[in-house]
Amino acid sequence: MKIIALHQNESEIIRLAIDQDRKAQQQLYSKFSPKMLSVCRQYVKDIQQAEDVMITAFLKVFQNLKAYQNKGSFEGWIRKIMINECISFLRSHKKMQFLEEQFLTEESHNELEVQLSVDQIQFVIDALPDGYKTIFNLFAIEGYKHQEIADLLGISEGTSKSQLSHARKLLQLQISNLKMVNNGTK
């Protein structure tokens, strides 16, 4: 009796994908595309454009699989490619603009006691200008430090901090507005 492995381990699938095995590539795409579309959607408002960016990024993933050195998580490696592709897309469409560097002191940000749905949160983040949104996502969602953001986007560390501060203020304003709408006071 022959035993067929139903689930190959990730490193074996990656090895097969490097050798241009289409089934292995499809397995990787199927496994990671839902999460990676979510990552792209964080940076690109339009779902069709986010999907296009994701597909382009997956092409880069498959072209550069040999460069993956099994250090850290494979998902994290793919995620980094997705983020870089999103930034390239925003740059090429001139969607990211940064205000001149303004030095702002970090303020404490009180937690607003508001229950928001995922759609409301996404709506509020989408309402941010693309430059603010990109820096907010890189800092708050991805965990990048300001110097890493500055290097990635070709801006100064101060500009990154300033843009994050502006993004937080706009988010607080939008959340306050949603809170008023939800409470019927607006």
C-alpha positions, 0 to 999 in steps of 0.5 A, a space after each residue: 500500500 502506498 501512502 500519499 502525503 496530503 500535506 507537504 511541509 512548507 520548505 518542501 513546497 518552497 523547494 518545488 516552487 523554486 523548481 517551477 512546479 506549478 502545483 507547488 506555486 499554486 499551493 503557496 498562492 492559495 495558502 498566502 493570498 487571502 492574508 496578503 490581499 488583506 495586507 495590500 488592501 491596508 495600503 491600496 483603497 480600491 480592492 481591484 487595484 489591491 488585488 493587482 498589486 498582490 498578483 504582481 507581488 506574488 510574481 516577484 515572490 516566485 521570481 525571487 524564491 531562491 533568495 529566501 534563506 529559511 531565516 524567519 517566517 516565510 509569511 513574513 518574507 512574503 509580507 515584506 514583498 507585498 508592502 514594498 510592492 504597495 509602496 511602489 504602486 503608490 509612488 508610481 501613481 503619485 498617491 503618496 505625498 508628505 507634508 514638509 517636516 514639522 516637529 511635533 511632540 508625541 502626545 498621549 493618545 487616550 483610548 476612545 471607548 467606542 466599539 467599531 466594526 472592522 468595516 468602520 475601522 477600515 473606512 476611517 483608515 481609508 479616509 486618511 491621505 495615502 502618505 499618512 495611511 502608509 506611515 500609520 500602517 507601517 508603524 502601527 500595523 507592521 511594527 516598523 520603527 521610524 528610521 526603517 520607515 524613513 529609509 523605506 520611503 526615502 524621507 526623514 525620520 522627523 517626517 515619518 514622526 510628523 506624518 504619524 502624528 497627523 494621521 493619529 489626529 485625523 483618526 481620532 477626529 474621525 472616530 469621534 465623529 463616528 462616535 457622535 453618529 453612533 450616539 445620535 448626537 450629530 
